[in-house]
Amino acid sequence: MTRSIVPLAVVAVAACGSEPFSSPEARSLFAYSNDLVHALHSEAFALPEWPATYELACPEGGRITMTSELTPSGQPDTLWHPFIGCGVGGWVLDGQLDYLGITFCDANAPSFAMVGRFEVADHGECVIDAQETCGVVTRGEACGVTL
């Protein structure tokens, strides 16, 4: 069965390829990919050189990298995260999950839009469009499923 990609306005756009994701699968894929990005951030922010390109090995092979764009005051504004053959939680992800328009509620609680598209081995495409506000995912969709 083939499912077409239909854009939706406002907050979330999501669709999957030839093998639709169940709700638990979509939420799992989102959680695994977002957790990896956060792990990469923890390592990168601890290093003295910033901005730079950072890399993290994925638990089941492959890697995720991060590059950034900073505001004039030196704060992160945009973080790009390409996933290259990244194996995690039984998934193999190729694509990108980016954090856009980053602001901080406090030192440990950022707000940003998460926008990404993965080609998931044996499943097809998964689009992620979500919002994290003050460190909490407040809305969005992954692979056609509301988070």
Backbone as CSV, one residue per row, in Angstrom:
resi,resn,N_x,N_y,N_z,CA_x,CA_y,CA_z,C_x,C_y,C_z
1,MET,0.841,-1.160,0.000,0.000,0.000,0.000,0.894,1.232,0.000
2,THR,0.545,2.225,-0.810,1.313,3.459,-0.884,0.495,4.579,-0.288
3,ARG,1.127,5.370,0.525,0.475,6.494,1.163,1.092,7.755,0.612
4,SER,0.292,8.699,0.167,0.843,9.937,-0.386,1.141,10.917,0.730
5,ILE,2.045,11.845,0.446,2.415,12.869,1.418,1.521,14.072,1.181
6,VAL,0.769,14.467,2.202,-0.148,15.591,2.097,0.267,16.639,3.106
7,PRO,0.692,17.833,2.646,1.090,18.861,3.600,-0.116,19.417,4.353
8,LEU,0.080,19.705,5.616,-0.921,20.346,6.447,-0.372,21.700,6.866
9,ALA,-1.234,22.662,7.082,-0.784,23.999,7.457,-0.303,24.012,8.896
10,VAL,-0.241,25.072,9.503,0.092,25.396,10.873,1.243,24.602,11.480
11,VAL,0.985,23.596,12.314,2.035,23.048,13.151,2.744,21.823,12.614
12,ALA,2.041,20.865,12.136,2.706,19.600,11.878,2.425,19.091,10.482
13,VAL,3.473,18.576,9.898,3.373,17.931,8.604,4.040,16.584,8.782
14,ALA,3.337,15.532,8.477,3.963,14.225,8.647,3.358,13.227,7.682
15,ALA,4.213,12.346,7.204,3.755,11.274,6.325,4.788,10.168,6.352
16,CYS,4.388,8.992,5.957,5.298,7.874,5.926,5.301,7.262,4.553
17,GLY,6.300,6.452,4.308,6.442,5.822,3.015,5.526,4.634,2.853
18,SER,6.026,3.615,2.207,5.191,2.498,1.795,4.719,1.629,2.954
19,GLU,5.392,1.612,4.059,4.970,0.834,5.226,4.633,1.819,6.346
20,PRO,3.351,2.094,6.560,2.990,3.090,7.572,3.499,2.693,8.962
21,PHE,3.790,3.692,9.739,4.238,3.484,11.111,3.017,3.427,12.021
22,SER,3.019,2.513,12.961,1.980,2.510,13.991,2.270,3.664,14.942
23,SER,1.306,4.011,15.765,1.524,5.086,16.750,2.708,4.790,17.664
24,PRO,2.815,3.571,18.238,3.976,3.293,19.087,5.300,3.375,18.317
25,GLU,5.314,2.907,17.071,6.545,2.974,16.275,6.952,4.422,16.008
26,ALA,6.002,5.251,15.622,6.300,6.656,15.325,6.815,7.371,16.570
27,ARG,6.161,7.143,17.687,6.597,7.789,18.937,7.974,7.284,19.362
28,SER,8.226,5.997,19.155,9.529,5.412,19.473,10.622,6.027,18.601
29,LEU,10.375,6.107,17.308,11.355,6.684,16.395,11.659,8.126,16.781
30,PHE,10.622,8.902,17.084,10.822,10.289,17.514,11.650,10.338,18.795
31,ALA,11.292,9.536,19.788,12.000,9.554,21.070,13.465,9.157,20.898
32,TYR,13.723,8.079,20.153,15.109,7.654,19.939,15.923,8.729,19.224
33,SER,15.373,9.303,18.159,16.140,10.300,17.410,16.366,11.557,18.245
34,ASN,15.361,11.988,18.972,15.502,13.187,19.800,16.460,12.943,20.963
35,ASP,16.417,11.753,21.565,17.347,11.420,22.653,18.794,11.425,22.156
36,LEU,19.022,10.913,20.944,20.380,10.931,20.388,20.869,12.357,20.170
37,VAL,19.992,13.209,19.668,20.363,14.613,19.466,20.718,15.252,20.808
38,HIS,19.924,14.992,21.831,20.220,15.549,23.160,21.543,15.008,23.711
39,ALA,21.839,13.742,23.489,23.121,13.170,23.928,24.283,13.852,23.207
40,LEU,24.122,14.095,21.919,25.156,14.797,21.160,25.339,16.211,21.693
41,HIS,24.251,16.885,22.016,24.349,18.236,22.576,25.107,18.233,23.899
42,SER,24.824,17.257,24.758,25.510,17.192,26.053,27.016,17.096,25.865
43,GLU,27.455,16.280,24.915,28.886,16.169,24.635,29.436,17.451,24.026
44,ALA,28.727,18.002,23.052,29.224,19.185,22.335,29.328,20.400,23.251
45,PHE,28.315,20.623,24.085,28.317,21.801,24.952,29.401,21.725,26.021
46,ALA,29.894,20.533,26.309,30.951,20.370,27.304,32.337,20.671,26.721
47,LEU,32.427,20.767,25.403,33.719,21.007,24.761,33.981,22.497,24.598
48,PRO,35.266,22.899,24.642,35.583,24.327,24.598,35.361,24.988,23.242
49,GLU,35.567,24.267,22.160,35.410,24.896,20.852,33.948,24.904,20.457
50,TRP,33.434,26.088,20.207,32.039,26.231,19.823,31.915,27.458,18.979
51,PRO,31.312,27.477,17.864,30.702,26.333,17.207,31.744,25.496,16.469
52,ALA,31.388,24.277,16.225,32.233,23.347,15.486,31.319,22.239,14.968
53,THR,31.883,21.274,14.299,31.119,20.098,13.885,31.431,18.987,14.864
54,TYR,30.396,18.408,15.422,30.530,17.345,16.407,29.912,16.075,15.848
55,GLU,30.373,14.944,16.343,29.885,13.653,15.859,29.677,12.719,17.037
56,LEU,28.635,11.886,16.928,28.336,10.890,17.948,28.039,9.571,17.241
57,ALA,28.662,8.491,17.705,28.371,7.168,17.158,26.994,6.736,17.644
58,CYS,26.210,6.166,16.763,24.889,5.648,17.127,25.055,4.274,17.772
59,PRO,24.161,3.894,18.670,24.313,2.646,19.421,24.414,1.387,18.555
60,GLU,23.768,1.382,17.390,23.748,0.186,16.546,24.428,0.437,15.201
61,GLY,25.417,1.320,15.192,26.158,1.630,13.975,25.738,2.960,13.371
62,GLY,26.586,3.476,12.499,26.324,4.767,11.882,26.660,5.911,12.825
63,ARG,26.228,7.114,12.447,26.570,8.284,13.261,25.573,9.419,13.046
64,ILE,25.637,10.358,13.969,24.906,11.614,13.868,25.944,12.715,14.034
65,THR,25.833,13.766,13.248,26.731,14.910,13.389,25.910,16.151,13.714
66,MET,26.587,17.206,14.124,25.907,18.464,14.419,26.773,19.623,13.975
67,THR,26.170,20.541,13.263,26.778,21.851,12.989,25.787,22.902,13.457
68,SER,26.258,24.136,13.585,25.398,25.143,14.196,25.528,26.499,13.537
69,GLU,24.539,27.313,13.846,24.553,28.731,13.506,24.287,29.469,14.812
70,LEU,25.106,30.481,15.092,24.972,31.212,16.349,24.385,32.601,16.115
71,THR,23.757,33.140,17.168,23.296,34.523,17.144,24.517,35.430,17.323
72,PRO,24.390,36.733,17.073,25.525,37.629,17.299,26.066,37.593,18.736
73,SER,25.211,37.223,19.705,25.671,37.140,21.099,26.341,35.805,21.410
74,GLY,26.417,34.897,20.413,27.103,33.626,20.615,26.229,32.474,21.072
75,GLN,24.912,32.699,21.155,23.989,31.632,21.543,23.583,30.818,20.316
76,PRO,23.348,29.521,20.475,22.884,28.720,19.334,21.524,29.210,18.847
77,ASP,21.371,29.309,17.534,20.097,29.691,16.930,19.527,28.535,16.115
78,THR,20.410,27.843,15.390,20.014,26.721,14.552,21.043,25.610,14.709
79,LEU,20.567,24.388,14.900,21.448,23.226,14.998,20.997,22.200,13.973
80,TRP,21.919,21.803,13.089,21.632,20.813,12.049,22.193,19.468,12.490
81,HIS,21.394,18.420,12.320,21.775,17.081,12.783,21.548,16.037,11.695
82,PRO,22.522,15.823,10.809,22.395,14.733,9.842,22.618,13.376,10.520
83,PHE,21.760,12.423,10.197,21.874,11.041,10.649,22.359,10.230,9.446
84,ILE,23.448,9.507,9.603,24.028,8.737,8.506,24.057,7.259,8.904
85,GLY,23.133,6.466,8.355,23.066,5.040,8.689,22.984,4.799,10.179
86,CYS,22.283,5.666,10.880,22.249,5.661,12.340,21.312,4.576,12.855
87,GLY,21.893,3.565,13.500,21.116,2.488,14.080,20.800,2.760,15.532
88,VAL,19.506,2.772,15.856,19.076,3.015,17.230,17.700,2.380,17.426
89,GLY,17.532,1.642,18.506,16.240,1.047,18.834,15.683,0.123,17.766
90,GLY,16.563,-0.497,16.975,16.105,-1.366,15.905,15.817,-0.642,14.603
91,TRP,15.934,0.687,14.591,15.725,1.498,13.388,17.070,1.807,12.758
92,VAL,17.100,2.016,11.445,18.272,2.570,10.770,17.797,3.834,10.065
93,LEU,18.356,4.970,10.491,17.892,6.282,10.036,18.920,6.966,9.153
94,ASP,18.462,7.473,8.032,19.243,8.359,7.178,18.393,9.596,6.956
95,GLY,18.962,10.748,7.231,18.207,11.982,7.054,18.690,13.037,8.015
96,GLN,17.768,13.866,8.457,18.178,15.005,9.265,17.061,15.402,10.220
97,LEU,17.445,15.826,11.431,16.527,16.407,12.417,17.171,17.694,12.899
98,ASP,16.555,18.824,12.587,17.141,20.130,12.893,16.342,20.852,13.963
99,TYR,17.052,21.655,14.745,16.434,22.503,15.762,16.567,23.939,15.270
100,LEU,15.445,24.619,15.125,15.418,25.959,14.532,14.853,26.983,15.505
101,GLY,15.357,28.222,15.430,14.822,29.320,16.237,14.970,29.097,17.718
102,ILE,16.150,28.693,18.142,16.384,28.336,19.542,16.394,29.584,20.431
103,THR,15.633,29.519,21.505,15.666,30.523,22.568,15.737,29.753,23.881
104,PHE,16.050,30.460,24.968,16.181,29.782,26.259,15.243,30.395,27.282
105,CYS,14.478,29.526,27.955,13.626,29.949,29.063,14.488,30.187,30.296
106,ASP,15.494,29.320,30.456,16.555,29.484,31.443,17.746,28.688,30.921
107,ALA,18.795,28.578,31.707,20.032,27.945,31.221,19.844,26.496,30.776
108,ASN,18.866,25.802,31.316,18.689,24.382,31.004,17.403,24.071,30.251
109,ALA,16.656,25.087,29.836,15.351,24.830,29.223,15.194,25.617,27.919
110,PRO,15.560,24.995,26.800,15.427,25.681,25.515,14.029,25.520,24.911
111,SER,13.733,26.399,23.970,12.529,26.300,23.144,12.985,26.356,21.694
112,PHE,12.378,25.535,20.838,12.768,25.501,19.432,11.788,24.659,18.634
113,ALA,11.840,24.834,17.322,11.091,23.965,16.407,11.997,22.809,16.013
114,MET,11.439,21.601,15.930,12.164,20.413,15.447,11.570,20.047,14.092
115,VAL,12.427,20.042,13.088,11.974,19.744,11.736,12.912,18.717,11.146
116,GLY,12.365,17.634,10.625,13.239,16.621,10.065,12.543,15.688,9.114
117,ARG,13.372,14.947,8.411,12.889,13.942,7.475,13.898,12.812,7.481
118,PHE,13.400,11.602,7.749,14.249,10.417,7.742,13.773,9.450,6.671
119,GLU,14.721,8.763,6.087,14.438,7.562,5.319,14.750,6.426,6.296
120,VAL,13.738,5.655,6.638,13.876,4.615,7.651,13.931,3.261,6.946
121,ALA,15.026,2.539,7.133,15.205,1.237,6.482,13.993,0.345,6.747
122,ASP,13.507,-0.294,5.709,12.374,-1.222,5.761,11.039,-0.572,6.103
123,HIS,10.968,0.758,6.114,9.706,1.438,6.410,9.402,2.572,5.443
124,GLY,10.388,3.286,4.982,10.157,4.430,4.111,10.403,5.738,4.832
125,GLU,9.706,6.761,4.396,9.952,8.119,4.873,9.162,8.433,6.136
126,CYS,9.781,9.203,7.004,9.128,9.723,8.203,9.481,11.193,8.328
127,VAL,8.466,12.035,8.374,8.645,13.475,8.546,8.328,13.817,9.996
128,ILE,9.183,14.643,10.592,8.967,15.101,11.965,8.829,16.614,11.945
129,ASP,7.795,17.103,12.608,7.582,18.541,12.759,6.984,18.745,14.141
130,ALA,7.787,19.277,15.062,7.355,19.382,16.452,7.899,20.662,17.077
131,GLN,7.441,20.954,18.263,7.876,22.125,19.016,8.245,21.695,20.424
132,GLU,9.424,22.116,20.868,9.807,21.930,22.263,9.797,23.311,22.904
133,THR,9.086,23.436,24.028,8.953,24.713,24.710,9.456,24.557,26.137
134,CYS,10.473,25.312,26.478,11.067,25.285,27.814,11.437,23.858,28.227
135,GLY,11.998,23.098,27.274,12.495,21.768,27.560,11.481,20.650,27.474
136,VAL,10.227,20.947,27.061,9.171,19.942,26.988,8.573,19.956,25.581
137,VAL,8.413,18.776,24.981,7.748,18.704,23.678,6.277,19.055,23.897
138,THR,5.843,20.137,23.265,4.492,20.634,23.504,3.514,20.329,22.385
139,ARG,4.012,20.029,21.191,3.128,19.692,20.089,3.930,19.135,18.935
140,GLY,3.248,18.438,18.054,3.929,17.981,16.871,3.443,16.636,16.374
141,GLU,4.069,16.217,15.277,3.775,14.935,14.666,5.069,14.281,14.205
142,ALA,5.039,12.964,14.197,6.142,12.169,13.652,5.519,11.033,12.869
143,CYS,5.897,10.908,11.608,5.418,9.810,10.759,3.900,9.747,10.693
144,GLY,3.243,10.910,10.733,1.788,10.949,10.636,1.059,10.737,11.940
145,VAL,1.790,10.647,13.042,1.189,10.383,14.352,1.380,11.594,15.260
146,THR,0.325,12.014,15.918,0.421,13.116,16.877,1.220,12.661,18.085
147,LEU,2.186,13.488,18.483,3.034,13.136,19.636,2.308,13.395,20.946
